[in-house]
Amino acid sequence: MIDDLANAPAATRIARAVMPAPPSTSHRTAMLSKWQHNLLVGLGALALLLVIANGVLFTQNRAAQASLNRRQAFVQQTVPLEGLYNEIVKTLAQMGVKDNDRQVLNMLAAQGLTITVNAPAAAPAAVAPSAPAGKGTK
């Protein structure tokens, strides 16, 4: 081999001198032992299962978010109607009490609304003027 290097061009001599010799086949051993191979296969299968579980959870999360967004939109659309609903209930209660309509009162009670009738307020007593206007003390 040394004779070959002496006769070869300079670039070839440098390249051959830098390149290491290939390992001998008698010293090669198996890349992985059996238990290492089984461990890596098991870890690969576990990683695959985790990827599948992540995909399933991602899909379920998106479905839950869509449902929540629909409910939130419904709530936001009904907020302006709350005042109207309160006026309707108040008017129904007043009409039910005024006309003594048991069906209307029972319907309101079935919806969880309790109607209480206030006693009419007594007329306020006449207030006596304390001093005539325009007269003051000096």
C-alpha positions as CSV (number, residue, x, y, z in Angstrom):
1,M,0.0,0.0,0.0
2,I,2.8,2.4,0.7
3,D,4.2,1.7,-2.8
4,D,0.8,2.6,-4.2
5,L,0.9,5.9,-2.4
6,A,4.3,6.7,-3.7
7,N,3.3,6.2,-7.3
8,A,-0.1,8.0,-7.0
9,P,-0.6,11.7,-7.8
10,A,-0.3,14.1,-4.8
11,A,-4.1,14.7,-4.4
12,T,-4.8,11.0,-4.3
13,R,-2.0,10.5,-1.7
14,I,-3.5,13.2,0.5
15,A,-7.1,11.8,0.2
16,R,-6.0,8.2,0.9
17,A,-3.9,9.3,3.9
18,V,-6.8,11.3,5.4
19,M,-9.5,8.7,4.9
20,P,-9.6,6.1,7.6
21,A,-9.6,2.4,6.7
22,P,-12.9,0.6,6.8
23,P,-13.4,-1.4,9.9
24,S,-12.8,-5.1,9.6
25,T,-15.9,-7.3,9.4
26,S,-14.7,-9.6,12.1
27,H,-15.0,-6.8,14.8
28,R,-18.5,-5.7,13.8
29,T,-21.2,-6.4,16.4
30,A,-25.0,-6.2,16.1
31,M,-26.3,-2.6,16.0
32,L,-29.0,-3.2,18.7
33,S,-29.5,-6.0,21.1
34,K,-32.9,-7.7,21.2
35,W,-34.1,-5.8,24.3
36,Q,-33.0,-2.5,22.8
37,H,-34.9,-3.2,19.6
38,N,-38.1,-4.2,21.6
39,L,-37.8,-1.1,23.8
40,L,-37.6,1.2,20.7
41,V,-40.5,-0.6,19.0
42,G,-42.6,-0.2,22.2
43,L,-41.7,3.5,22.5
44,G,-42.6,4.0,18.8
45,A,-45.9,2.3,19.4
46,L,-46.5,4.5,22.4
47,A,-45.7,7.6,20.5
48,L,-48.1,6.6,17.8
49,L,-50.9,6.0,20.3
50,L,-50.2,9.4,21.9
51,V,-50.5,11.1,18.5
52,I,-53.8,9.3,17.8
53,A,-55.1,10.3,21.3
54,N,-54.0,13.9,20.7
55,G,-56.0,14.0,17.4
56,V,-59.1,12.6,19.1
57,L,-58.9,15.1,21.9
58,F,-58.3,17.9,19.4
59,T,-61.5,17.0,17.5
60,Q,-63.5,16.7,20.7
61,N,-62.2,20.1,21.9
62,R,-63.2,21.8,18.6
63,A,-66.7,20.3,18.9
64,A,-67.1,21.5,22.4
65,Q,-65.8,25.0,21.4
66,A,-68.3,25.2,18.6
67,S,-71.2,24.2,20.9
68,L,-70.1,26.8,23.5
69,N,-69.9,29.5,20.8
70,R,-73.4,28.7,19.6
71,R,-74.8,29.0,23.2
72,Q,-72.8,32.2,23.8
73,A,-74.3,33.7,20.6
74,F,-77.8,32.8,21.7
75,V,-77.3,34.4,25.1
76,Q,-75.9,37.6,23.5
77,Q,-78.9,37.8,21.2
78,T,-81.4,37.4,24.0
79,V,-79.9,40.0,26.4
80,P,-81.6,43.0,24.6
81,L,-85.0,41.2,24.8
82,E,-84.8,40.9,28.6
83,G,-86.5,44.3,29.1
84,L,-89.3,43.3,26.8
85,Y,-89.8,40.0,28.6
86,N,-89.9,41.8,31.9
87,E,-92.6,44.2,30.6
88,I,-94.7,41.3,29.2
89,V,-94.6,39.5,32.5
90,K,-95.4,42.7,34.5
91,T,-98.3,43.4,32.2
92,L,-99.6,39.9,32.5
93,A,-99.4,39.9,36.2
94,Q,-101.2,43.3,36.5
95,M,-104.0,42.1,34.2
96,G,-104.3,38.8,36.1
97,V,-104.6,40.6,39.4
98,K,-106.9,43.3,38.0
99,D,-109.3,40.9,36.4
100,N,-108.7,38.2,39.0
101,D,-107.8,35.8,36.1
102,R,-106.7,32.5,37.8
103,Q,-105.5,31.0,34.5
104,V,-103.0,33.8,33.9
105,L,-101.8,33.8,37.5
106,N,-101.5,30.0,37.4
107,M,-99.5,30.2,34.2
108,L,-97.1,32.7,35.7
109,A,-96.8,30.5,38.8
110,A,-96.0,27.5,36.6
111,Q,-93.1,29.5,35.2
112,G,-91.7,30.1,38.7
113,L,-93.1,33.7,39.1
114,T,-94.7,34.6,42.4
115,I,-97.3,37.3,42.3
116,T,-98.0,39.4,45.4
117,V,-100.6,42.0,45.6
118,N,-99.7,45.1,47.4
119,A,-102.3,46.9,49.4
120,P,-103.3,50.2,47.9
121,A,-101.3,53.0,49.4
122,A,-103.2,55.3,51.9
123,A,-103.7,58.8,50.7
124,P,-101.1,61.1,52.2
125,A,-102.3,63.5,54.8
126,A,-102.6,67.1,53.7
127,V,-99.5,69.1,54.5
128,A,-100.2,72.3,56.3
129,P,-98.2,75.3,55.0
130,S,-95.7,76.3,57.6
131,A,-95.5,80.0,56.7
132,P,-97.1,82.1,54.0
133,A,-95.0,82.8,51.0
134,G,-93.3,86.1,50.7
135,K,-93.2,86.7,54.5
136,G,-89.9,86.1,56.1
137,T,-88.2,87.0,59.3
138,K,-85.8,89.8,59.5
